[in-house]
Amino acid sequence: MDYQKESDILKALAHPMRLRMVEGLIKDHCNVTKIVEKTGLPQSTISQHLGILKKAGILTPEKKGVETCYHVTHDKVKKIIHMLNA
C-alpha cells in the first residue's frame, strides 16, 4: 500500500463540502456551474475544492467543448462514499 497516496486521498475527502461534491459527482457527472447551483457556494470556492480532489486523483475532468465535466474515477473513493451512506 502507498500510505502517502492513501493519506492524500483521505485528506482530500476530510472536508464536508468535498465529501458532498464527490457524492454528487458519483451520482451525476456535472460541471462547475451545476455544482455552484446545487451548493450555493461561489465559483472560486468550488474550483478550489475541485482542484484538491483532482490533485488527489479522485476526479477526472473531461472536456466537452468549452465545458469541463467531472467524473469520480477512483474506485476506492466510490467504496468509501458507499460505506459512509450505509
C-alpha distances in whole Angstrom, upper triangle without the diagonal:
4,6,9,9,8,11,13,13,14,16,18,18,20,23,26,27,24,23,26,26,23,25,28,26,24,28,30,29,31,32,33,36,35,33,35,38,36,34,37,36,37,35,34,32,30,30,28,26,25,24,21,20,20,19,16,16,17,20,22,26,28,32,35,38,38,35,32,30,26,24,21,19,15,15,13,15,18,17,16,20,21,20,22,25,25
4,6,5,6,9,10,11,13,14,16,17,18,22,24,26,22,22,25,25,22,24,27,25,24,28,29,28,30,30,31,34,34,31,33,36,34,33,36,33,34,33,31,29,28,27,25,23,23,21,19,18,18,16,13,13,15,19,20,24,27,30,33,36,36,33,30,28,25,23,20,18,15,15,13,15,18,18,17,20,22,21,23,26,26
4,6,5,6,9,10,10,12,14,15,16,20,22,24,21,20,24,24,21,23,27,25,24,28,30,29,30,31,30,34,34,31,33,36,33,32,35,32,33,32,30,28,27,27,24,22,22,21,18,17,18,16,13,14,16,19,21,25,28,31,34,37,37,34,30,29,26,24,21,19,16,17,14,15,18,18,16,19,22,20,21,25,25
4,6,5,6,9,10,10,12,14,15,18,21,23,19,20,23,23,21,23,26,24,24,28,29,28,29,29,28,32,32,29,31,34,32,30,33,30,31,30,28,26,25,24,21,20,20,18,15,15,16,13,11,13,14,18,20,23,26,29,33,35,34,32,28,28,24,23,20,19,16,17,15,15,19,19,17,20,23,22,22,25,27
4,5,5,6,9,10,11,13,14,17,20,21,17,18,21,20,18,20,23,21,21,24,26,24,26,26,26,29,29,26,28,31,30,28,31,28,29,27,26,24,23,22,20,18,17,16,13,13,13,11,8,9,11,14,16,20,23,26,29,32,31,29,25,24,21,19,16,15,12,14,12,12,16,16,15,18,20,20,20,23,25
4,5,5,6,9,10,11,12,16,18,19,16,16,19,19,16,18,21,20,19,23,25,24,25,26,26,29,29,26,28,31,28,27,30,28,29,28,27,24,23,22,20,18,18,17,14,13,14,13,9,10,11,15,17,21,24,27,30,33,32,30,26,24,21,19,16,15,11,12,10,10,14,14,12,15,17,17,17,20,22
4,5,5,6,9,10,10,14,17,18,15,15,19,19,17,19,22,21,21,24,26,25,26,26,26,29,29,26,27,30,28,26,29,27,28,27,25,23,22,22,19,17,18,17,13,13,15,13,9,12,12,16,19,22,25,28,32,34,33,31,27,26,22,21,18,17,14,15,13,12,16,16,13,16,19,18,17,21,22
4,5,5,6,9,10,12,16,16,13,14,18,17,15,18,20,19,19,23,24,23,24,23,23,26,26,23,25,28,26,24,27,24,25,24,22,20,19,18,16,14,14,13,10,10,11,9,6,9,10,13,16,19,22,25,28,31,30,27,24,23,19,18,16,16,13,15,13,12,16,16,14,16,19,19,18,21,24
4,5,5,6,9,11,14,15,11,11,15,14,12,14,17,16,16,19,21,20,21,21,21,24,24,21,23,26,24,22,25,23,24,23,22,19,18,18,16,13,13,13,9,8,10,9,5,7,7,11,14,17,20,23,26,29,28,26,22,20,17,15,12,13,10,12,10,8,12,13,11,12,16,16,15,18,20
4,5,5,6,9,12,14,11,10,14,14,12,14,17,17,17,20,22,21,22,23,22,26,25,21,23,26,24,22,25,23,24,24,23,20,19,19,17,14,15,15,11,10,13,12,9,11,10,14,17,20,23,26,29,32,31,28,24,23,19,18,14,15,12,13,11,9,12,13,10,11,15,14,13,16,18
4,5,5,8,11,13,10,11,14,15,13,16,18,18,19,22,23,22,23,23,22,25,24,21,22,25,23,21,23,21,22,22,20,17,17,17,14,12,14,13,9,10,13,11,9,12,11,14,18,20,24,26,29,32,30,28,24,23,19,19,16,17,15,17,14,12,15,16,13,14,18,17,16,19,21
4,6,7,10,10,7,9,12,11,10,13,15,15,16,19,20,19,19,19,18,21,21,17,19,22,20,18,20,18,19,19,17,14,14,14,11,9,10,10,6,6,9,9,7,10,9,11,14,17,20,23,26,28,27,24,20,19,16,16,13,15,13,15,13,11,14,15,13,13,17,17,15,18,21
4,6,8,9,6,5,9,10,8,10,13,13,14,17,18,18,18,19,18,21,20,17,19,21,19,17,20,18,20,19,19,15,14,15,13,10,11,12,9,8,11,12,9,11,9,12,15,18,21,24,26,29,28,25,21,19,16,15,12,14,12,14,12,9,11,13,10,10,13,13,12,14,17
4,7,9,7,7,11,12,11,13,16,16,17,19,21,21,21,22,20,23,22,19,20,22,20,17,20,18,20,20,19,16,15,17,14,11,14,14,11,11,14,14,12,15,13,15,19,21,24,27,29,32,30,27,24,23,19,19,16,18,16,17,15,12,15,15,12,12,15,15,12,15,18
4,6,5,6,9,10,11,12,14,15,17,19,20,20,20,20,18,20,20,16,17,19,17,14,16,14,16,17,16,13,12,14,12,9,12,13,11,11,14,15,13,16,14,15,19,20,24,26,28,31,29,26,23,21,18,18,16,19,17,19,17,14,16,17,14,13,17,17,14,16,19
4,6,5,6,9,10,11,12,14,16,17,18,19,19,19,17,19,18,14,15,17,14,12,14,13,16,17,17,13,13,15,14,11,13,15,13,13,16,18,16,18,15,16,20,21,24,27,28,31,29,26,23,21,18,18,17,20,18,20,18,15,16,17,14,12,15,16,12,14,17
4,5,5,6,9,10,10,12,14,15,16,16,16,16,14,16,14,11,12,14,11,9,11,10,12,13,14,10,9,12,11,8,10,13,12,11,15,16,15,17,14,15,18,19,21,23,25,27,25,22,20,18,16,16,15,18,18,20,19,15,16,18,15,13,16,18,15,15,19
4,5,5,6,8,10,10,12,14,15,15,14,14,13,16,15,11,13,15,13,11,14,12,14,14,14,11,9,11,10,6,8,11,9,8,11,13,12,13,11,11,15,16,19,21,23,26,24,21,18,16,13,14,12,15,14,16,16,12,13,16,13,11,15,16,14,15,19
4,5,5,6,9,10,11,13,14,15,15,16,16,18,16,13,15,17,14,12,16,15,17,17,18,14,12,15,14,10,11,14,12,10,13,15,13,14,11,12,16,17,20,23,25,27,26,23,20,18,14,14,12,15,14,15,14,10,11,13,10,8,11,13,10,11,15
4,6,5,6,9,10,11,12,13,13,15,14,16,13,10,12,14,10,9,13,12,15,16,17,14,12,14,14,11,12,15,14,12,15,17,16,17,13,13,17,18,20,22,24,26,25,21,19,17,14,14,12,16,16,17,16,13,12,15,13,9,12,14,11,11,15
4,5,5,6,9,10,10,10,10,11,11,13,11,8,10,12,9,9,12,11,14,13,14,12,9,11,12,9,9,12,12,10,12,15,14,14,11,11,13,14,16,19,20,23,21,18,15,13,10,11,10,14,14,16,16,12,12,15,14,11,14,16,14,14,18
4,5,5,6,9,10,10,11,12,13,15,13,11,14,15,13,12,16,15,17,16,17,15,12,13,14,10,9,12,12,8,11,14,12,12,8,8,12,13,16,18,20,23,22,19,16,13,10,9,7,10,10,12,12,9,9,12,11,8,11,13,12,12,16
4,6,5,7,9,10,12,14,15,17,14,12,15,16,12,13,16,16,19,18,20,17,14,16,17,13,13,16,15,12,15,17,16,15,11,12,14,16,18,21,22,25,24,21,18,15,12,11,9,12,12,13,13,10,8,11,10,6,9,11,10,9,13
4,5,5,6,8,9,11,12,13,10,9,12,12,9,10,14,15,17,16,18,16,13,15,17,13,13,16,16,13,15,18,17,17,13,12,14,15,16,19,19,22,22,18,16,13,11,10,10,13,14,15,16,13,11,14,14,10,12,15,13,12,16
4,5,5,5,7,9,11,13,10,9,13,14,11,12,16,16,18,16,18,16,13,14,16,13,11,14,15,11,13,16,15,14,11,9,11,11,13,16,16,20,19,15,13,10,7,6,6,10,12,13,15,11,10,14,14,11,13,16,15,15,18
4,6,7,10,13,15,17,14,13,16,17,14,16,19,19,21,20,22,20,16,17,19,16,14,17,17,13,14,17,16,14,11,10,12,13,14,18,18,22,22,18,16,12,9,7,6,9,10,10,12,10,7,11,12,9,10,13,13,13,15
4,7,10,13,15,16,13,13,16,16,13,15,19,20,22,21,23,21,18,19,21,18,16,20,20,16,17,21,20,18,14,13,15,16,16,19,19,22,23,19,17,13,11,10,9,12,14,14,15,13,10,13,14,11,11,15,15,13,15
4,6,10,12,13,10,10,14,14,12,14,17,18,20,18,21,20,16,17,20,17,15,18,19,16,17,21,20,18,15,13,14,13,14,16,16,19,19,15,14,10,9,8,10,13,15,16,18,15,13,16,17,14,15,18,18,16,19
4,7,10,12,9,10,13,14,13,15,18,18,19,17,19,18,15,15,18,16,13,16,17,14,14,18,18,16,13,10,10,10,10,12,12,16,16,12,10,6,6,6,8,11,14,15,18,15,13,17,18,15,17,20,20,19,22
4,7,8,6,7,10,11,11,13,15,15,16,14,16,16,12,13,16,14,12,15,17,14,14,18,19,17,15,11,11,10,10,11,11,14,13,9,8,5,6,8,11,14,16,18,20,18,16,20,20,18,19,23,22,21,24
4,6,6,6,9,10,11,12,14,14,14,11,13,14,10,10,14,13,10,13,16,14,14,17,18,17,15,12,12,9,9,10,10,12,11,7,6,5,6,9,12,15,18,20,22,19,19,23,22,20,22,25,24,23,27
4,6,5,6,9,10,10,11,10,10,7,9,10,7,7,11,11,9,11,14,13,13,16,18,18,16,13,13,11,12,12,13,14,12,9,8,8,8,12,14,17,19,22,23,20,20,24,23,21,23,26,24,24,28
4,5,5,6,9,10,10,10,10,7,11,12,9,10,14,14,12,15,18,17,17,20,22,21,19,16,17,14,15,14,14,15,12,9,10,10,11,15,17,20,23,25,27,23,23,26,26,23,25,28,26,25,29
4,5,5,6,9,10,11,12,10,13,13,10,12,15,14,13,16,18,17,17,21,22,21,19,16,16,14,15,15,15,16,15,11,11,10,11,13,16,19,21,23,25,21,20,24,24,20,22,25,24,22,26
4,5,5,6,8,8,10,8,11,11,7,10,12,11,10,14,15,14,15,18,19,19,16,14,15,14,15,16,16,18,16,13,12,11,10,13,14,18,19,21,22,19,18,22,21,18,20,23,21,20,24
4,6,5,5,6,6,6,9,9,7,10,12,12,12,15,16,16,17,20,21,21,19,17,18,16,18,18,18,20,17,14,14,13,13,16,17,21,23,25,26,22,22,25,24,21,23,26,24,23,27
4,6,5,8,9,9,13,13,11,13,16,15,15,18,20,19,20,23,24,24,22,19,21,19,20,20,19,21,18,15,16,15,15,18,19,23,25,26,27,24,23,26,25,22,24,27,24,23,27
4,6,8,11,11,15,13,11,14,16,14,15,18,19,18,20,23,23,23,20,18,20,19,20,21,21,22,21,17,17,15,15,16,17,21,23,24,25,21,20,23,22,19,21,23,21,19,23
4,5,9,10,13,11,9,12,14,12,13,17,17,16,19,21,22,22,19,18,20,19,21,22,22,24,22,19,18,16,16,17,18,22,23,24,24,21,20,23,21,18,21,23,20,19,23
4,7,9,12,10,10,13,15,14,15,18,19,19,21,23,24,25,22,21,23,21,23,23,24,25,22,19,19,18,18,20,21,25,26,28,28,24,24,27,25,22,24,26,24,23,27
4,7,8,7,7,10,11,11,13,15,16,17,19,21,22,23,21,19,21,20,22,23,23,24,22,19,18,18,17,20,20,24,25,27,27,23,24,26,24,22,25,26,23,23,27
4,5,5,6,9,10,11,13,14,16,17,19,20,22,23,21,20,21,20,22,21,22,23,20,18,17,18,17,20,21,25,26,29,29,25,26,29,27,24,27,29,27,27,30
4,5,5,6,9,10,10,12,14,15,16,18,20,21,20,17,18,16,18,18,19,19,16,14,14,15,15,18,19,23,24,27,27,24,25,28,26,24,27,29,27,27,31
4,5,5,6,9,10,11,13,14,15,16,19,20,19,17,19,17,19,19,21,21,18,16,15,16,16,19,20,23,24,27,27,24,25,28,27,25,28,30,27,28,32
4,5,5,6,9,10,11,13,14,16,17,19,18,16,18,17,20,20,22,23,20,18,16,17,16,18,19,22,22,25,25,22,23,26,24,22,25,27,24,25,29
4,5,5,6,9,10,11,12,14,16,17,15,13,15,14,17,17,19,20,18,15,13,13,12,15,15,19,20,22,23,19,20,23,21,19,23,25,22,23,26
4,5,5,6,9,10,10,12,14,15,14,12,14,12,15,15,17,18,16,13,11,12,11,14,15,18,19,22,23,20,21,24,23,21,24,26,24,25,29
4,5,5,6,9,10,11,13,15,14,13,15,14,17,18,21,22,19,17,15,15,14,16,16,19,19,22,22,19,21,24,22,21,24,26,24,25,29
4,5,5,6,9,10,11,13,11,11,13,13,17,18,21,22,20,18,15,15,12,14,14,16,16,19,19,16,17,20,18,17,21,22,20,21,25
4,5,5,6,8,10,11,9,8,10,10,13,15,17,19,17,14,11,11,9,11,11,13,14,18,18,15,16,19,18,17,20,22,20,21,25
4,5,5,6,9,10,10,9,10,10,14,15,18,20,18,16,13,13,11,13,13,15,15,19,19,16,18,21,20,19,23,24,23,24,28
4,5,5,6,9,9,9,12,13,16,18,21,23,22,19,16,16,13,14,13,15,14,17,17,14,17,19,17,17,21,22,20,22,26
4,6,5,6,5,6,9,11,14,17,20,22,21,18,15,14,10,11,9,11,11,14,14,11,13,16,14,14,17,19,18,20,23
4,5,5,6,5,6,8,12,14,17,20,19,16,13,12,9,10,9,10,11,14,15,13,15,18,17,17,20,22,21,22,25
4,5,8,8,10,11,15,17,21,23,21,19,16,16,13,14,13,13,12,16,16,14,17,19,18,18,22,23,22,24,27
4,6,8,10,13,16,19,23,25,24,22,18,17,14,13,11,11,10,13,12,11,14,16,15,16,19,20,19,22,24
4,6,7,11,14,17,20,23,22,20,16,15,12,11,9,8,7,11,11,10,12,15,14,15,18,19,20,22,24
4,7,10,13,17,19,22,22,19,15,14,10,8,6,6,5,9,9,7,9,12,12,12,15,16,16,18,21
4,7,10,13,16,19,18,15,12,10,6,5,5,6,7,11,12,10,11,14,14,14,16,19,18,19,22
4,7,10,13,16,16,14,10,8,6,5,6,6,9,12,14,13,13,17,17,17,19,22,22,23,25
4,7,10,12,12,10,6,6,5,6,9,10,13,16,18,16,16,20,21,19,22,24,24,25,28
4,6,10,10,8,5,5,6,8,11,11,15,18,20,19,18,22,23,22,24,27,27,27,29
4,6,7,6,4,6,9,11,15,15,18,21,24,22,22,26,27,25,27,30,30,30,33
4,6,5,6,7,11,13,16,17,21,23,26,24,24,27,28,27,28,31,31,31,34
4,5,8,10,14,16,20,21,24,27,30,28,27,31,32,30,32,35,35,34,37
4,7,10,13,16,20,21,25,27,30,28,27,31,32,30,32,35,34,34,37
4,6,10,13,17,18,22,24,27,24,24,28,28,26,28,31,30,30,33
4,7,10,13,15,18,21,23,21,21,24,25,23,25,28,28,27,31
4,7,10,12,16,18,21,18,18,21,22,20,22,25,24,24,27
4,7,9,12,15,17,14,14,18,18,17,19,22,21,21,24
4,6,9,11,14,12,11,15,16,14,16,19,19,19,22
4,6,8,10,8,7,11,12,11,13,16,16,16,19
4,6,9,8,8,11,13,13,14,17,18,18,20
4,6,5,7,9,10,11,13,15,16,17,19
4,5,5,6,9,10,11,12,14,15,17
4,5,5,6,9,10,10,12,14,15
4,5,5,6,8,10,11,12,14
4,5,5,6,9,10,11,12
4,5,5,6,9,10,11
4,5,5,6,9,10
4,5,5,6,9
4,5,5,6
4,5,5
4,6
4
